[in-house]
Structures are given as structure tokens and as C-alpha cells.
Amino acid sequence: MSTKKISCLACLLLFKICLFAQDIPAKSNTLVTDYTNTLSQTEIQQLESKLVKFDDSTSTQIAVVILKTVNGYDIKKYGDTLGRAWGIGQQGKNNGILVLVAMDDHKVAIRTGYGAEAAVPDVTAREIIENDITPSFKRGDYFGGLDAATNKLISLMKGEYHQNDTATDKTTSWANGVDWSSIALTLFVLAFIAILVLRRRSSGGQIIDSRGSADTFWWFSSNQTWGGGDSSSDDNNSSGDFGGFGGGDFGGGGSDGSW
């Protein structure tokens, strides 16, 4: 493959990454975030109180996010990206769980952080979706499905992580938890960008274009939230009790389904 083709493919890949990142909503200040008004305020508060209490007592963060659509993206990949961008779970423990619902797409996913995969393996996540979520969703009982699912997730995670746990936490090893393919892809993109920057500098080019706006990559780099983001963003349905996401990571565990 020629250098020109490789450059074109890298640019296309980078462009898609930037578009994907811009479709991730700003980090919420609550564990239950409904962008669609599907749940009533009473239902939101009931779920939020339960999940905040569990977070306070165990440090495990279970987040529920209801979107209108994932804009054609694979809901599992979208969920992992959102989980990393928001930092659901505690840094180092990676004990976050995301229940993601896309209403117009009729899709739902449960995504688990590295440290939650042992307690909630993929097959169990699928069973929760098939037995607790989708039957209720088909009846139009969205709160009932989410309430039952979060109860099941709490029962699975309870006792595995505690606020004062030390190095003996039951997390997967760092080596087993690393997504090597993502790291290789990131290094390739960064190397390509570095080459572009060096070429621009050597030719007297500028990062700011003739219209006075920054290149897409530089805008993305300065605005994208990595591993937790800016805690000052939207406070949708804020209860005032949630202390904020802790910088957890996601590695592809979980399952998805539709109704």
C-alpha cells in the first residue's frame, strides 16, 4: 500500500474518531441521566438514591444513561467510549457499570469496567437484559426494567468492592485488562499526527487555518474529556448527593439487546 493511501486511511480514521467523540454527551453529575424524559422525576430520584447509596457504601458506580439515539454507532462501542469519557467507576479499581438505553433505536447495553467483569460476566449481562430489561421495555415499563436490572447488578457486585479496599481488591490484572488493539491504534494515529505537525513546521505552516479556526484534531484534543473529564459540565437531574465519577476505565465487557 502506498504512503498516500496510508495517509488517506489515517486521516479518514482520525476524522471518524473525532466525529464519534463529538457525539458523546458532556459528563453528567448524576448516576441516572435521562436525556429523553422517558422517566418521571420521581422515578429518576428513586433510581438515583438507590445507586448513590450503593456507591457510597461500596465505591461501585452503576450509571444509567437514556439517550434518544446512538446515531448509528454500535451501542456496545458507544457505551465503552461514554464510560471511559465520563470515568464511571473508581480509578485503579475500574469498578463501574453502565446501563445505556437508546430509545429511538430500541437498543440497550450493559457495559462493565475491567474490575466489574468477574462479578458481571458477559453471559450474566445478557441474561439481565433478556430477563429483566427487555420484557419490561416491551410493555412500556422502562422504570420497572431499569429498577430490576440495577437491583440484579447491585446483588452481583455487593461485597466485592469496599471504600477502604487496598491492593487486595479483586480486580483483573493490568496486563490482562489492557486493550492492546486500542493502544496500537492510538499510537498509530498519534505518530501520523506528529508527522503532519513536523511537516507543517518545516514548511512554515500553522495549526490555525486561513479562517482562523483550529484543525479538527486540535479542537478535539483540547475539548475531549479523557478518563473523567470536566466535572463542571451539565448537572442533569442533579440530586446534590452524588460525589462525581472517579475516573474508571472500560474494556469491552458486557452485552447488548433490543426490544
C-alpha positions in Angstrom: 0.0 0.0 0.0 1.4 3.4 -1.0 2.2 6.1 1.5 -0.5 8.3 0.0 -3.2 5.6 0.6 -1.9 5.0 4.2 -2.1 8.8 4.9 -5.7 8.9 3.4 -6.8 6.0 5.6 -5.3 7.5 8.7 -7.0 10.8 8.0 -10.3 9.1 7.5 -9.8 7.1 10.7 -9.0 10.3 12.6 -12.0 12.1 11.2 -14.3 9.2 12.3 -12.8 9.2 15.8 -13.4 13.0 16.1 -17.0 12.7 14.9 -17.6 9.8 17.4 -16.1 11.8 20.3 -18.3 14.8 19.5 -21.4 12.5 19.7 -20.6 11.7 23.3 -22.6 13.9 25.7 -20.9 16.1 28.3 -20.3 14.3 31.6 -23.3 14.2 33.9 -23.2 15.0 37.6 -25.6 12.2 38.4 -25.7 8.4 38.2 -29.1 8.5 36.4 -29.2 10.7 33.4 -32.3 10.8 31.2 -32.0 13.0 28.1 -35.4 11.9 26.7 -37.8 12.5 29.6 -38.7 8.8 29.5 -38.7 8.5 33.3 -40.6 10.8 35.6 -38.7 12.9 38.2 -39.9 10.6 40.9 -38.6 7.5 39.1 -35.3 9.2 38.4 -34.9 10.2 42.0 -35.8 6.7 43.2 -33.1 5.1 41.0 -30.6 7.9 41.8 -31.0 7.5 45.5 -30.5 3.7 45.3 -27.4 4.0 43.2 -25.8 6.8 45.2 -26.3 4.8 48.4 -24.6 1.8 46.8 -21.8 4.0 45.5 -21.3 5.5 49.0 -21.2 2.1 50.7 -19.1 0.1 48.2 -17.4 2.7 45.8 -19.0 0.7 42.9 -20.7 3.1 40.4 -23.6 1.9 38.4 -24.8 4.6 35.9 -28.0 4.6 33.9 -28.0 6.8 30.8 -31.0 7.1 28.5 -30.4 8.7 25.1 -32.6 9.3 22.1 -30.2 7.5 19.7 -26.5 6.4 19.4 -26.6 7.9 15.8 -25.9 4.6 14.0 -22.9 3.6 16.2 -22.6 0.1 17.7 -24.2 0.6 21.1 -21.5 -1.5 22.8 -18.6 0.5 21.5 -20.6 3.7 22.1 -21.2 2.6 25.7 -17.5 1.8 26.3 -16.5 5.2 24.9 -19.0 7.0 27.1 -17.9 5.0 30.2 -14.3 6.0 29.6 -15.1 9.6 28.8 -17.2 10.1 31.9 -14.9 8.0 34.1 -17.6 5.7 35.5 -16.1 3.7 38.4 -13.1 4.4 40.6 -9.7 4.9 39.0 -7.5 1.9 39.7 -10.5 -0.3 40.5 -12.4 0.3 37.3 -15.5 -1.0 39.1 -18.1 0.9 37.0 -21.1 -0.4 35.2 -23.1 1.5 32.6 -26.7 0.7 31.6 -27.2 2.5 28.3 -30.6 2.9 26.6 -31.2 4.3 23.1 -34.9 4.9 22.9 -35.4 5.6 19.2 -33.0 2.7 18.3 -34.8 0.3 20.7 -31.4 -0.8 21.9 -30.0 -1.4 25.3 -26.5 -2.3 26.6 -24.8 -3.2 29.9 -21.1 -2.3 29.8 -18.7 -3.3 32.6 -15.4 -1.8 33.7 -12.4 -4.1 33.9 -12.9 -4.6 37.7 -16.6 -5.5 37.3 -16.2 -8.2 34.7 -15.6 -11.0 37.2 -18.8 -10.3 39.1 -20.9 -9.5 36.0 -19.5 -11.6 33.1 -20.9 -11.2 29.6 -23.3 -14.1 29.8 -24.8 -12.7 33.0 -25.2 -9.2 31.5 -27.1 -10.8 28.6 -29.4 -12.7 31.0 -30.2 -9.4 32.8 -31.0 -7.7 29.5 -33.2 -10.6 28.3 -34.9 -11.4 31.6 -35.2 -8.1 33.4 -34.9 -5.3 30.9 -36.4 -6.1 27.5 -39.6 -7.8 28.8 -40.5 -4.7 30.8 -39.4 -2.3 28.0 -41.7 -4.2 25.5 -44.6 -3.4 27.9 -43.6 0.2 28.1 -42.4 -0.2 31.7 -39.0 1.4 31.4 -38.6 2.2 35.1 -39.5 -1.3 36.0 -36.9 -2.8 33.7 -34.2 -0.5 34.9 -35.1 -0.9 38.5 -35.0 -4.7 38.3 -31.7 -4.6 36.3 -29.9 -2.3 38.7 -31.1 -4.4 41.6 -29.6 -7.5 40.0 -26.3 -5.7 39.3 -26.2 -4.5 42.9 -26.7 -8.0 44.2 -23.9 -9.3 41.9 -21.4 -6.5 42.9 -22.3 -6.3 46.6 -19.4 -7.2 48.8 -16.8 -7.4 46.1 -15.5 -3.8 46.4 -15.4 -1.6 49.5 -14.4 2.0 50.0 -11.4 1.1 52.1 -10.1 -1.8 49.9 -6.3 -1.7 49.3 -4.1 -3.6 46.9 -6.0 -6.8 47.6 -9.0 -5.5 45.5 -10.4 -8.3 43.3 -9.6 -6.6 40.1 -8.3 -8.1 36.9 -4.5 -7.8 36.4 -3.3 -4.8 34.5 -1.8 -7.0 31.8 -5.0 -8.9 31.2 -7.1 -5.7 31.3 -5.2 -3.7 28.7 -6.9 -3.3 25.3 -3.8 -3.7 23.2 -5.6 -3.1 19.9 -6.8 0.3 21.0 -3.4 1.2 22.2 -1.8 0.2 18.9 -4.4 2.2 17.0 -3.9 5.3 19.2 -0.1 5.1 18.8 -0.5 4.9 15.0 -2.8 7.9 14.9 -0.5 10.0 17.2 2.5 9.1 15.1 0.7 10.2 11.9 -0.3 13.5 13.6 3.3 14.0 14.7 4.5 13.6 11.1 1.9 16.1 9.9 3.0 18.6 12.6 6.7 18.3 11.8 6.0 18.8 8.1 3.9 21.9 8.8 6.6 23.3 10.9 9.3 22.6 8.4 7.2 24.3 5.7 6.3 27.3 7.8 2.6 26.1 8.1 0.3 26.9 11.0 -2.1 24.9 13.1 -4.7 27.6 12.7 -6.1 27.7 9.2 -6.9 30.7 7.0 -10.4 31.1 8.5 -8.9 31.5 12.0 -10.3 28.1 13.2 -8.3 25.2 14.6 -7.8 21.9 12.8 -10.3 19.3 13.8 -7.7 17.2 15.7 -6.5 20.1 17.8 -10.1 21.2 18.6 -10.8 17.6 19.6 -7.7 17.3 21.7 -8.4 20.5 23.7 -12.1 19.8 24.2 -12.4 16.0 24.5 -12.7 14.6 28.0 -10.4 11.7 28.7 -10.9 9.4 31.7 -13.3 11.5 33.5 -13.5 15.0 32.0 -14.6 18.3 33.4 -16.8 17.9 36.5 -18.3 21.4 35.9 -20.4 20.2 32.9 -24.2 19.6 32.8 -25.8 18.6 36.1 -28.9 16.9 34.6 -31.3 15.7 37.2 -28.8 16.7 39.9 -29.6 15.3 43.4 -26.8 17.0 45.2 -25.7 13.7 46.8 -23.6 12.1 44.1 -19.9 12.9 44.6 -18.9 12.5 40.9 -17.4 9.8 38.8 -14.0 8.6 39.8 -12.1 8.0 36.5 -12.8 4.4 35.8 -12.0 2.6 32.6 -13.9 0.2 30.3 -12.5 -2.7 28.3 -15.4 -4.1 26.2 -17.2 -6.4 28.8 -20.9 -6.7 28.9 -23.7 -7.4 26.4 -26.5 -5.7 24.4 -30.0 -6.4 23.2 -33.1 -4.8 21.6 -36.8 -4.7 22.3 
